[in-house]
Every structure is written in structure tokens, then in C-alpha cells.
């Protein structure tokens, strides 16, 4: 629908004998959109002239998008917000051309995108150059944990071919146990370490009564060494994480068959540097 202000002005100008050409030029010089002026003038034959000529109408004022301004500011402070606000501002201006700030919104989008791309490149380059020297597991403390009162007091991993893991265990479970086997899995380079204590009991006779395994009475402690194919590492003191699986039975079992038929399993965690 034609702007009534323009219609009134053209009507009065025609009444004063001013040509449509001059009327059009005056309106364009005053900042009125050319398309809107053409539409009103094209229907000038339907406009009835009045006697008095009113003053030339002023172009309606335009507001600047607040989102466009915020987009440019946040592009330097918090780039994701700057990018989002810039996109929203451009959509708002497209729907309502009377709102100014398109250039500000475009600048906010471009600057935010630039900073985000630069930040991403810095992160990629950082991990490309330093990723081989850093691993999240390095932030973990060294530890050896087992549940149910079996303490893992000392531990170590020595690289070699084969490698060696040493565990010092203390029995605080309230009764004696026969440890049948210990296995440590999912270590660095996906190797497993294992010892069959039914045939390789450390530091004492193989049998306790009629039971095969490593006998550890309540309150006693001892050290066991697991053999594993640990690959040599080019960086010293690299920390690794492994899962411990320990199979045992009570030392009150009647015989070795009874111990085999009713074994118990406990699981723990080993976090240690490879020496």
C-alpha cells in the first residue's frame, strides 16, 4: 500500500503546478526509496490535487540492529556468541530492510569465523607437534589397588624382552588364601602379563597342605614377578594403565580339586611408569 505521506505531498505539489518529474527528483533527493516513489507517482493520475502545498516530507528514520552491534563486539571477546548473533542479525535485517547494521553483522560473522578457524588450527598444530610427548594418563598418580583387604604395597614395570612387573602383596583379608594366578591386561601397546602360581609359587614351597599356589597367610606379605612382552619405549618414564585379575581360593579348601572347583576372582588397577 502506498505511503499516505507521499500521496499527500504529491497531491499538494500537483495543485501547485509542479511537474511529476520535479516532484520525483525532490523526493529522491530527500532520501525516499526510488521504488516507493515510482509506485506512488505511477498512480498520480488517481490523486486529486489540493490547494496548498505541504512541506517536503522527511525520510522515515531507520534504527540500527542491536544484535549487529553486539556481534561485532563479541567477535573479539567470545567468538561463538559473535558468530551466532551476527547470523541472527542478518536474518532480522533481511526480513525488515528498514533496519540498519547489515555491514556490522557481516563484519561480526567474518571476524568471529576467522578467530574460530585460527583457534582450531592452533589446537590441531599443538597436538600434531606435542601429542606424541603428552598423554592424559601422565596426570594420574601411580597406584596399585586391589579390593577386599589385599594390599598392593609396592609395584614396578620394567621394560625389556621379556618385560617384568613386580607386585608386593599383603594379606589383610582376615584369613589365609592360595593365589592361583595373576594377570594384568590392557597395558601400553596392548600386551598382557601373566603368572601361573600353581606351578611358579614365589619364595616358598609350591604346595601348602594339598593345595597348589602361592600361600599368603593373614598378615603376611610377599613379592611376585609377572613376565610380559613389554616393548622398549623411546621416551623414559611413560605411564601406563593396566587391569589386574587375581584368582584365589581359601587355604581351608580340602584339596587342590576343591580349590579348583571353587575359585574366587578379584580385580584391581595398576597405574605405573615403565622404567
C-alpha positions, 0 to 999 in steps of 0.5 A, a space after each residue: 500500500 502506498 505511503 499516505 505521506 507521499 500521496 499527500 505531498 504529491 497531491 499538494 505539489 500537483 495543485 501547485 503546478 509542479 511537474 511529476 518529474 520535479 516532484 520525483 527528483 525532490 523526493 529522491 533527493 530527500 532520501 525516499 526509496 526510488 521504488 516507493 516513489 515510482 509506485 506512488 507517482 505511477 498512480 498520480 493520475 488517481 490523486 486529486 490535487 489540493 490547494 496548498 502545498 505541504 512541506 517536503 516530507 522527511 525520510 522515515 528514520 531507520 534504527 540500527 540492529 542491536 544484535 549487529 552491534 553486539 556481534 561485532 563486539 563479541 567477535 573479539 571477546 567470545 567468538 561463538 556468541 559473535 558468530 551466532 548473533 551476527 547470523 541472527 542479525 542478518 536474518 532480522 535485517 533481511 526480513 525488515 530492510 528498514 533496519 540498519 547494521 547489515 555491514 556490522 553483522 557481516 563484519 561480526 560473522 567474518 571476524 568471529 569465523 576467522 578467530 574460530 578457524 585460527 583457534 582450531 588450527 592452533 589446537 590441531 598444530 599443538 597436538 600434531 607437534 606435542 601429542 606424541 610427548 603428552 598423554 592424559 594418563 601422565 596426570 594420574 598418580 601411580 597406584 596399585 589397588 586391589 579390593 577386599 583387604 589385599 594390599 598392593 604395597 609396592 609395584 614396578 614395570 620394567 621394560 625389556 624382552 621379556 618385560 617384568 612387573 613386580 607386585 608386593 602383596 599383603 594379606 589383610 583379608 582376615 584369613 589365609 588364601 592360595 593365589 592361583 594366578 595373576 594377570 594384568 591386561 590392557 597395558 601400553 601397546 596392548 600386551 598382557 602379563 601373566 603368572 601361573 602360581 600353581 606351578 611358579 609359587 614365589 619364595 616358598 614351597 609350591 604346595 601348602 597342605 594339598 593345595 597348589 599356589 602361592 600361600 599368603 597367610 593373614 598378615 603376611 606379605 610377599 613379592 611376585 614377578 609377572 613376565 610380559 612382552 613389554 616393548 622398549 619405549 623411546 621416551 623414559 618414564 611413560 605411564 601406563 594403565 593396566 587391569 589386574 585379575 587375581 584368582 584365589 581360593 581359601 587355604 581351608 579348601 580340602 584339596 587342590 580339586 576343591 580349590 579348583 572347583 571353587 575359585 574366587 576372582 578379584 580385580 584391581 588397577 595398576 597405574 605405573 611408569 615403565 622404567 
